[in-house]
Amino acid sequence: MGIHTEFNPDLALRKAGTEGRKRGECIPANLREGQVYSFLKRGQRNYWLEGEIPLRTTEGDQRLSRPIAAITILYVTHHLIRGEVHTEGKYRVEEIFNPEDPKIHFEGMSRVR
């Protein structure tokens, strides 16, 4: 037995209003630059806190969109919900990307400007 921890280079949340998902598990419908939002993920996850990371939508099973925004994780904590580890925190939206724009916004862990 060991400690199961996942390292995430991005924050992947469900589309707004996904049925059966809590509010923090989904990207807000009216995402705005400069605003701070809460997130909730199942499992013990580690995020990079020293710079911007991509915000993506997920359908599950690691099926991810291209980055929809650049965010900064402000804080993260781990706790149990019904005996299962969850990661909860807050992030600030730095920039929202146009989904029609083919521009590359991240290369590895570096933000491309």
C-alpha positions in Angstrom: 0.0 0.0 0.0 1.3 3.5 -0.8 0.1 7.0 -1.2 -1.6 7.5 -4.6 -0.8 11.0 -5.8 -1.3 12.5 -9.3 0.7 15.4 -10.7 -1.3 17.6 -13.0 0.2 20.2 -15.4 -3.2 21.6 -16.1 -6.6 21.9 -14.4 -9.3 19.8 -16.3 -12.9 20.4 -15.3 -16.2 19.4 -16.8 -18.3 21.7 -19.0 -20.7 24.0 -17.1 -23.8 22.3 -15.9 -22.6 18.7 -16.5 -25.3 16.5 -15.0 -24.3 14.6 -11.9 -21.3 16.9 -11.2 -20.9 19.3 -8.3 -20.4 23.0 -9.1 -16.7 23.0 -8.4 -16.2 20.0 -10.7 -17.3 22.2 -13.7 -16.0 25.3 -15.5 -18.4 28.2 -14.7 -20.7 29.1 -17.6 -19.7 32.8 -17.5 -15.9 32.5 -17.1 -14.3 35.9 -16.7 -10.7 37.2 -16.7 -9.5 38.3 -13.3 -12.2 36.4 -11.4 -11.5 33.7 -8.8 -13.3 30.4 -8.9 -13.4 27.2 -6.8 -12.6 23.7 -8.0 -13.0 20.2 -6.7 -11.3 17.1 -8.1 -11.5 13.5 -6.9 -8.1 12.1 -5.8 -5.0 13.6 -4.3 -3.6 15.9 -6.9 -0.6 18.3 -7.0 -0.6 21.4 -9.2 2.1 23.8 -10.1 1.6 26.9 -8.0 4.5 29.1 -9.3 3.0 30.2 -12.6 0.1 30.0 -15.1 -1.3 26.7 -16.2 -3.9 25.7 -18.8 -7.6 25.3 -17.9 -9.2 22.6 -20.1 -12.5 20.9 -20.4 -12.6 17.1 -19.9 -15.1 14.5 -20.8 -13.3 12.0 -18.5 -10.8 9.3 -19.3 -8.2 12.0 -20.0 -10.0 13.3 -23.1 -9.0 16.9 -22.9 -9.7 20.1 -24.9 -7.1 22.5 -26.0 -6.5 25.2 -23.3 -9.5 27.4 -22.9 -7.8 29.8 -20.5 -4.6 30.5 -18.6 -5.1 30.3 -14.8 -3.1 30.7 -11.6 -3.8 28.2 -8.8 -4.1 30.3 -5.6 -4.3 27.4 -3.1 -5.0 23.7 -2.8 -6.0 21.5 0.0 -6.8 17.8 0.4 -9.6 16.3 2.5 -11.9 13.3 2.7 -15.5 13.3 1.3 -17.3 10.1 2.3 -13.9 8.4 2.9 -12.5 9.3 -0.5 -9.6 11.8 -0.9 -10.5 15.0 -2.9 -8.4 18.0 -3.9 -10.1 21.4 -3.5 -8.8 24.9 -4.2 -9.2 28.2 -5.9 -7.9 29.6 -9.2 -7.8 33.0 -10.9 -8.4 33.3 -14.6 -5.6 35.3 -16.2 -6.7 35.1 -19.9 -9.5 33.5 -21.8 -8.5 32.1 -25.2 -10.6 32.2 -28.4 -11.4 28.5 -29.3 -11.3 29.4 -33.0 -7.7 30.8 -32.7 -5.1 28.1 -33.6 -2.4 30.0 -31.7 -0.3 27.9 -29.2 -0.7 29.2 -25.7 1.5 26.8 -23.7 4.6 24.9 -24.5 5.3 22.3 -21.8 5.0 24.2 -18.6 5.8 27.6 -20.2 3.2 30.1 -21.2 3.7 31.4 -24.8 2.8 35.1 -25.2 
